[in-house]
Amino acid sequence: MKVILGLGKVLTVAFWGVALFNLLMPQPLPFNLLLNAIGAFLLGLHLLEVLFFNGSLRGRSHRWFDRLQILLTGIFHVMSIPRPQEAPRRA
């Protein structure tokens, strides 16, 4: 599972690099609009993920860094955050 999450993070960061390159040096017309539209959609989706998963970051030591990583890689970072362990129940 770690390999898939790592690959997803790498591919997402690579897309952000392509989107940033497109902003600096626009590509031919149909690709320019497509990259801008996908980039805007993905940014909006990642902003929603930051808002939605903000409560699960409360116990983390580096909450702002986690928010930045969610903004950059989205659900791939959320899935890599370990879940807190529940206390054992006594009978």
BELDA-V908137 format. One record per pair of residues at least 6 apart in sequence whose C-alpha atoms are under 8 Angstrom apart, sorted by the first residue. I is the first residue (numbers start at 1). J is the second residue. D is the distance in whole Angstrom. If there is no record, write none. Layout:
I/J/D, I/J/D
//
This chain:
2/80/8, 5/76/5, 5/77/8, 5/79/8, 5/80/7, 6/76/8, 8/73/8, 8/76/6, 9/73/5, 9/76/6, 9/77/7, 12/72/8, 12/73/6, 13/72/7, 13/73/7, 16/39/8, 16/72/8, 19/35/6, 19/36/7, 19/39/6, 22/32/7, 22/35/7, 22/36/8, 23/36/8, 26/32/6, 43/71/7, 46/70/7, 46/71/5, 46/72/7, 46/73/8, 46/74/5, 46/75/8, 47/71/6, 49/70/7, 49/71/8, 49/74/7, 49/75/7, 50/67/6, 50/70/6, 50/71/7, 53/78/8, 54/67/8, 57/63/6, 57/66/8, 66/77/8, 69/77/6, 70/76/8, 70/77/6, 70/78/7
//
